[in-house]
């Protein structure tokens, strides 16, 4: 980072400082171990704890509860820098931030005080539990049920594809407390070690290998009613509010993966020679590199614009977050794929980082709402209003 960054459009000096701190942390704590964590499937709790010491586990959690109270735009800057070194760990930290923010925003005072400061510090970690084996894109059809019994809820059901499952301390669970549809869903904070909770096998995945992914089964799990987030029936609303920010976080992680891949491609083109000259001297490869940078910069501007709208509470923030998520995750994966191609055969071996960045960024087009669902959100907006998107 340099002083000129402070004048980079309307980034504040504080934002440049946050971004620089994240880049320094990523270079020191994530980059040296990212390939090892990926290869061995290691969940780096120690490194995540160090991220918590810098405030990165409670980025937009209020300062009164131990967070650093930053904006969603600030968060996008931070997640991009973390993901440039390790998209998998950065993406888990983004999920943890969402779970922490939900408890901070909708939990009862005693629950907030008991959990949020430690979560914001990275001492305790969270998982977000919405997806089910039969409820992916159609989240409002989820079947996990929480039935009230006196001062407790009794939870039965199953969740699938849960990041951090089996290695975290708190589960934010979306469960049905009422009738069918979105209005029957509530959000409940469930300590991860309660009797009746069972974790499935650790999934073998294409990427995101530094964070475990498992199914979670709930059988007669008893949770105090005081662990309800918000009111009964508000869970789907809370989930959707969380997904606006979650989509920006994942979009920012795609920006980071793409930036890491672009930087690797630049180095490789300068270092490698063929037919008597550096690869960087071939015009076709120069054009490819230029297109990659252009797509990345365009995606970054869209993510930052959507983040500003979310921070401002704009009425069209949801559709902007959907557009940003769709564009940035598609563009990010494409840049990673082009970077691998520019490496030739070396891009396909694990000695070089681009194959890991490619694998880690692919799932971003699926989670937090598939990119097909993002198109549905945008199309519905366009067809139900006469207002232009500007």
N, C-alpha and C positions, 0 to 999 in steps of 0.2 A: 504494500500500500504506500501511497505517497500523497503529498499535500494536494496535488491536482485532483485526487479523488473527491475531495470535499466539494469541489465545484462541479461534480458530475451530475448535471441536471439539478435536481433539488434534494439530493442526499444531504442530510445535515452532518455536521462534524461528529455528533454522537453516533450516527448510523455508520459512518466510515470507521469509527473506533470499534463498534460492535462487530462489524464485518472483519476488521483486522484481527480482533481477539479470537474470533472463530477460526479464521484461517491459520493463525499461529497455533491454536490448540489442535486443529486437524492435522497440521504438519508434524507436530510433536507427538501426539497421543494416538491418532488414528492411522495415518499413512504407514508408519513402520510395521504395524501389526495387521492391517486390514486383510492382506492376502492369507496370512496364517489363520486368522479367525474364520475366514471363508472356507479354507481348505479343511479345517478341523471342526467346523461347526461350533465354534466357541462363542458364547454369549459374554461380551466383555463388561461385566458389571463394574469392575474397577475403573475402567475408562469412562463409563457412563457416570459413575460417581464423581470423577474429576470434572466432567462436563457440568454436573450439578453444582460444583464449587464455584463455577463461573456464572451460574444462573441459567444455564442452558436447559435445565430440566423444569424450569418454571418461567419460561420466557414471557408469556402473557398472563401469568398468574399474578394477582395483586401483590404489591410489596408488603401489605399488612399481613399476608399469609406466607411470606417467605419467598415469593417470586420476585421478578425484576420489573414486572408491569410494563413491558414493551408492547408495541403495536404489532399487528399482523404483517405489516410491511417490514418492520425490523426483523421479525421472525423469518421472513422469506430470505432476507440477506444472510442471516446466520445459518439457516439450513442449507443454502446453496454452498457455502464455504465448507461445511462439514461433509456434505455429500460429494464434493470434488475429490475427497480422499477416500470416503467409505459410504456409499449410498445406503447400504444395508443398516449400519449402525445409526446413521443420521435419520433414516426413516423410522427406526424404532423410537429414537428420542422424540421425533415428532408425534408419534402415537401416544407416548407417555405424557407429553405436554397436553394433548387433548384430554386424556383421562384426568389429569391433575386439574385442568381448567374447568372441567365439568363439575368435579366435586367442589372446587372453590366457588363456582358460580351458583350452584343449585343445592349444595349440601346444607344440612342444619348446622348451626354454630358449633356444637360439640363434635360433630363428624369432621367438619373443616379443621378445627383445631387439632384433632387427634391424628389426622392424616396429611393434610396439605403441606405443612412446613417440611416434613420429612420427604414427601414426594418432590416438592420443588427443589430440595437440596440433593436429590438423587440417592437418598438413603433408603427409600422405599420406592418400588417401581410399580407401574400400573399397566393393565391391559384393557382394551376396549372390546366389548363383546356384543356385536350386533348380528353378524352373519351367522346363518344356520345351515345345516346340510340341505334343507329344502327352501331356504329363503336367502337368496343372494341379492340380485338386483331388485327383487320384489320384497324389500325389507319389511313393508307393512304387513306381510303375511306370516311373520315369525310365529312360532308355536310355543317357545319356552314360556312357561306360565308361573306367575307368583300369586299364590292364594293367601289372603290374610287370615291369620289364626291368632286372635288376641293382639298382642303387641309385636307380633312377628309376621313376616312373610315366609311361606314355604315354597321354595323354587324347585321346579322340575322341568327338565328339557335338555337341550344340547346346543352348543355353539361350535362353529367350524372356522378354520383358518385364522385362529387367534394368535396374533403376534405376541411373543413373550410368554405364552401360556406355559405354566409349570415352573417358570423362573421368576415370576413377579409376585407382588404382595397384595395387590388390590385389583379387583375386576369391576369395571363399570358395565353392568349387565342390562340390556334391554329385554324386558319380559312383559308378557301380557297379564295385566291385572283386571282388564275389563273385556268388552266384547271384541268382535272381529274388526279388523282395519286399524288404521293409524291411531285413532283416538283411544284404543284400548291398551296402548303400550305405555309402560312406565320405565323409568331409569332407576336402578338400585345399585348402590355401592356394596360390593360383596367381598369381604376379606378372602384371599385366595386359598387359605388353608382350612376352611371350615369343613366339618364332617359332611359327607355326601357329595363332595366335589371330587371328580376323578378326571385325570388328564390322559388323553390318548397318546399314541406313539408320536415321536418327533417326526414330522413330515420331511421326506427327502425332496428338496426343492432345486429348481434350476438356479436360483439366486437367493439373495437375502439370507445367506447361511449363517451370518453372525447373530441372528435372532431366531430362537426356536418358534416353530409354528405347530400347534396341536389343536385337536378338538377338546372341548370341555363338556363333561356330562354333569348335570345337577340332579341329584336324587334326594328329595326331602330336605334340601338345604334350608336351614332356618337362619333368617337375617332380621335384625330389629327393624321395625317400621321406621324408626328414626334414621335408617340408612337410605330411605327414599330420597331421590334427588328431585327437587321441585315438588309438584303435586301429582297425584295419580292421573294418568292419561296424558301427561306432558312429555313422556319419554321420546316419542317420535319427533316432537318439535325440538327437544334438546339434541337428539341425534342429528337432525338436519342442520341445526346451527353449528354443531361440531364439524359436520362434513364440509360446510363452506370453508372453514379454516383449514380442515384436513386436506382438502383438495389443493389449496394453495401450498401447504407444506410439501405435499408429494410433488406438485409441479416444481417447487423450488429444489427439491432433491433431484429431479430430472435435469434441471438447469446445472446443478453441481456435477452430476455424472457426465453431462455433455461437456462442461468446461474442462473437467479432468481428462476426458478423452481427446478433446481438441488440443489441449496442452501437450499431451503425449504424442499426438500426431505431428505437431509442430516440431517437437524435439527429434522425432524419428526422421522426418523429411530432411532436417538439417544434417543429421549424422550419417545417414545411409546413402551410399553411392551405387549407381548402376550405369552401365554403358559409358563409363568415364566421367560422370558428373553427379553431383549431389541430387537426390530426388527433388529437393526444393527448387531445382532449376527447370524442372519439367512443367510446362505451362498447364497441361491438363490437370496435374496434381495441385498446382497453385489455384486453379479455378475451383477444384473440389474443396480445398481448404477455405477459400473465400465464401463459398456457398454455405459451408458448415457454420462459419462465424456469423454470417448474416442471419441464418435461421435461429441461431442461439440468441443473438441480440434481440431479434424480434420477439422471441418467446419470453425473454427476460422482461421486456417492456410490458408485455401483456400481463405477466404475473404481477409485476409491481403496480400496474394500473388497477387490477382487480383487488389487490391488497389495500390500496388506498380507498377504494370504494367500500370495502368491508369495514375498514377502520372508521369511515365517515358515516356508516349506517345507511348507505344508499339503498333505495328501494329495489334497485336492479342488481344488487351485489351478488345474489345467488347465481344469476345467469352469467355475470362476468367471471365469477369463480369457476363455473362450469366450462366456459370458453377457454379460460387460461389453463385449466387442468388438461383439457383435451389437446390444445395446441402444444403446450410445453412438454407433455409426456410423449406425444408423437414425435415432436421435433427432437427432444432429448435422445430418444432411442435411435432415431435416424442418424444423428450426429455420432453417437457411439458406434453404430454399425458402419458408417463411412470411415471413422477413425480406424476401426479394425481392418477394413479393406485396404486402407493406405499402408498399414503395417505388413500387408501380405501374409505369408505363412506365420510370421512371428506374432501377428495379432491373435492367432488362434491358440497360442501356448501360454501357460500361466506365468511364465517369467515376466510377461508384460501385463500392465494393469487393464488394458482395454477390454479383454474378454470378460473380466469380472465386472467392469462398469456396464458392459452390454447386458450381462445376465441380470445384474441387480436392477437395472432400469426398466427391463421388459415388463415386470409386474406392475409398474406404475400406470400402465395403460388399462389395467384391470381393476385395481383396488380403489377405494374411496368413491366407488361408482365407476363402472366401465366407461370407456370413451364413447360407446354407443349410447349409454344412458345420458352422458353429457350432451350429446346431440339432441336427444329427446327434450332435455331441459331447455336448450336454446331454441329449438323449433317451437315448442309450446309457447315460449315467451313471444316469439315473433308472430305467431298466429293468433295470439290473444290480446295484442296491444298494437296500437298504431304508432307508438313512440319508437324512434330509431335508437339503435345502440351507438352511443357516441361518448 
